């Protein structure tokens, strides 16, 4: 759906280099997964079915199918003038629609 509800939200400020760094933690085991990251510029826009996604920067991560790779591999995505780099993920799955890191990986 163009209006998927986020599993986590919050506010973040870029560092002096203009970078925003997200760290994901398994908190006791299991898998950690990410399928998309959306960042807006200081405001939240209500999603409508005609407008589709409502973030200024949209990074959809569900385009790699079912793959395994070294967690040292870097994947790069772009949205407008922003770049997203993913490091530390061990595999992708279509059922999760994105990247995963599970127990036993070096993430």
C-alpha positions, 0 to 999 in steps of 0.5 A: 500500500502507498500508506504503509504504517511505520513500525518506528518513528521519531525525530533525528538531526544530522551530524556536522557532516550532514549524516544521519546514522541509524543503528539496529539492535536485535535486543535479545535475539531473533531477526532484525529487518528493514524494508524501507526508510522514509525521512521528511524535512521537518514535517509530517504529511498525511498520506493519501491514496492518490499521493502515495508515499509521504516522505521527502526521501524514500528508500524502498529496500525490497528489490533484491529477492532472496539472497545471502551475502557477507555482512561487510557488503555495502548496498547503496540507495539514492532518493533525490540528493540523499544517499543511504548506505546499508552495511551489516545485513546478512540476507534479503527475503521477499517475505520480509520485503527487505534486508535481515540480520539474524542470530549468528551473523556478525551484525 
